[in-house]
Amino acid sequence: TAYATIKGIEVMRALRKGQASSFYYGQPQGEVCLINRVFGL
């Protein structure tokens, strides 16, 4: 759906800007946590 596409784009931009680092600094779990928050998983 369009909603999922827009959310995916938002996640990719946030990862590129380094916003996932605020969740778990220096660990890949930060990216997973960000994706889970955005998509409500």
Beta strands, then each sheet from edge to edge (+ up, - down):
end
